[in-house]
């Protein structure tokens, strides 16, 4: 006889994500589950192979996400008897030490503003920028990829310059000014966040640059806008996950 039990909130933590390459989505889902208490300090996660099947993601995608959460201090891996990944006993205390979180509305508002400014800049860069401007975007993306191997502050600067290069390629001074303000505000949110300097986190973020660059160089405005927005939303998931879903109080 089939199990008629209604799925619980905890079941939803391990439900299929139905997306490919969902590192940031996994970080967000598990981070929110820890922050809400669905996953409590000391709880053991399902084995990696089983968890990958439950989430319907590639094992390597899952490993990258778990590594980000381990680097943030939210998960710990135990070896030997009783081996596995466990929620760290001091996960919430570690988050508290990260400083003031952005408000729910404030972070969503910034993301929406990034979508509008960055998305339009990417579309215009694909539509009307010349070969030299496109080359600048490619160069900035390559610089960010190299910086991903070094300290996080250097990567943050390189990542910011990549997005500014897109705005510059759009040929609009106002878009450049708006993107500059966005990058400054974003830096205040991510610097000092647990796990922000994780190699896996930086690698996942940098991977979002390639589709943007390809669409811009390929002169496909719609694809450029779509890729930029997807990258922005992935960053949003990453921030929420590393904040364990505990954003500041509503304004």
C-alpha positions, 0 to 999 in steps of 0.5 A: 500500500502506498505511503499516503503521508503528506510531505513535510517541510523537512521533506521539501528540503531534499525535494528535486531542484529540477535545474541543472548546475544549481550550486547556488540553489542548493546553498540557498535551500540548505542554508535556509533550512539550517537558519529556520531550524528544519536542519538543526545543529548536529543533524546529519545530511543524507549521504552524498549519492543519495542526496544528489538523487533526491535533489536531482542534481549531478554529484559534482554540483552537490559537492561544490555546494556542500564545500561552500557551506563547509567553508562557511562553517555551517557544515562539517564532515566527519570521517571514520565510523559515523562519517558524513556531513553534519550541520555544525553545532555553532552554525548560527553563532558563526552567522551572528559574527558576520555582522548586520544582514541586509533587509528582506526588501533591501536585498530584493530591491537591489537584485531587481535594480541589478536586473534592470540595469545589468540586463539592459546594459548587457542587451545594449552591449550585444546590440550596438557595441563595437569589436573593441568594446566586446574585447574589453568585456572578454578581457574583464571576464578573463581577469575575473577568472584569474582573480578567482584563484586568489584572495576574495577582495581581489576577486570582488574587484575583478568581478565588479570591473567585469560588470562595469565593462559591460555597462561601458560597452553599452555606451551609456554614462548613466548605466555606468554610474548606476552599475558603479553604485550597485557594485559598491552596495553589493560589496558591502553585503558580501564582504565578510560574509561566511564562505564568501571567499570559498573557491567553490563559491567564487568558481560558481559565481564566475561560471555565470560570466561565460554565457553573458560574454558569449551572448554579447560577443555573439550579438544576441541582445535577448540572450545577453539579458537573460544570461545576466539576469540568471547570473544576478538571481544566482548571486541572490540565492548565494547571498541568501544561502550564506545568510542562512535565510536570516536577512535583517528585519523588514523595514 
